[in-house]
Amino acid sequence: MSDIKKIHMGRAKCAADLGDGSERGEYVSQDYILSRLGRPLRSISLMYCYYPLDEQWPARISEVMKDADISFQWDYPYDDYFPYLGGLGGNTDGEPFTFMRDIRRHGQDVTLTLTIDPHVSDEHLAAIGDDLRTFGRLFLRINHEATGTWFSFNKRASYQEVADFYCRAVRIIKEHAPNVQTVLCIGGVEHPENGEEIEMEKEFSQAVRDTDIWSVDKYMALHWGWPYDVAEPGGTSFGRSGVREVYDLTKMSFERFRHICGGITKPMVMSEFNADGDVTGAYEQAEMVKLFCDILREEKAEWFTGFTFYQFRDRGRLGLEIQDPNNAEVGIEQPVMKVYRDIINDEWFRPEMKIQESIELPVKLRWGSSEDAEGISIPVHFDAPPHFCELVFSDETNLMIEINGRWFYRSPSLKTIDLMPAFYDKTKVPADTAINIFAPPASGENDLSAEDGLFNSYTVIEKLPEIRILSAPVLPGRDK
């Protein structure tokens, strides 16, 4: 293994993110998701709520009120997400921080969706900022779908108050955590026949200007009555739209956001995206997701920064997997899983890799984010398709490793990685390829004692792993 080079991982033309856990499903470990998808995502989205002024807090509200007569998902006193256990008087030992560390160890950023009581004090918001300082680049989506009617924060305050709270939260949290990028998720241009304005434009214009990222949630089909009724023909608890219509409305929303900001362009994302299999069935769900991504690629939609598929495993039909009703730890793959795998491996949705100068060990690698990371590229030659291909380590580094388009996670205690899954489903094995190695933070958190620790994590690679390649089955030797 000679002629080692530095490699830089940058942003994809369109980022592919993934939701993992919500009111409809529990968190699934990143080891499992990586094994199913074959590569890390730009970001993993977690959904939590923070209502510390309520008497039931910090319990999950559906568990406290499990015997209540509820006929709609959002009829509880506060939103039925997992409770955010940080904040004022809390700590970072439990959720969502254990999951955030898992996500970052696996070379991904965190998108934290947090619904917050708009009446919390500045001290509460400052404490949230302090919680998030060590997690590098983090996308924070505060009080999403804020022009709707269903979430508790909209029932506790006027739209103007919700918009003003967003601006206050952005200012205070970013003062304490400059590494955080805020995501404003509101209704965009929904009814163009009535004009070009976004929903509640007067109330939310300042929030559009104050945020770092613009977002809309778009379900090409959605059964919002789940799980309290069944979507049947003629029903009123679900809806669907055309794929092209969703694309066009999203682009119109982006253009209106830019108009509100005086021509300034900011990243535009879709923080929740899917077609509900409850409405479309499994096959058409997959077809609609594919068609939308085909449009992004074919039209070279560089104005669109990324989307989050909602979600990995779901108790309904909004997941790449459906949760097995007999065992919550088991997922049942849906047709959209293969479609999503194909999407994230398409060039338009893959992170950019740039080979740089030759290097010698030891080397200090920088991890800024899933869109800004330095690694090493090790050339590998195969005389024939391998029967065995392994890496054997003698150090204790936390690594993400890519070969032949397949990614692997190496925890610091792991001694051997079997790379053969990178070849199982390939019709042709290249004679010359490379093993690309990146080093996200082993703890999942940045070291703030470093000069730029808010934004970067560093790992020194002292030595390379040994590589074991055999092009034929192992045969026993003969006794002498």
Secondary structure by P-SEA (a helix, b strand, c coil): ccbbbbbbbbbccbbbbbbccccccccccaaaaaaaacccccbbbbbbcccccccccccccccccccccccccccccccccccccccccccccccaaaaaaaaaaacccccccccccccccaaaaaaaaaacccccbbbbbcccccccccccccccccaaaaaaaaaaaaaaaaaacccbbbbbbcccccccccccccccccccaaaaaaccbbbbbbbcccccccccccccccccccccccaaaaaaaaaaaaaaaaaaaccccccccccbbbbbcccccaaaaaaaaaaaaaaaaaaccccccccccccccccccccccccccccccbbbbccaaaaaaaaaaccccccbbbbbbbbcccbbbbbccccbbbbbbbbbbbcccccccbbbbcccccbbbbcccbbbbbcccccccccccccccccccccbbbbbbbbccccccccccccccccbbbbbbccccbbbbbcccbbbbbcc
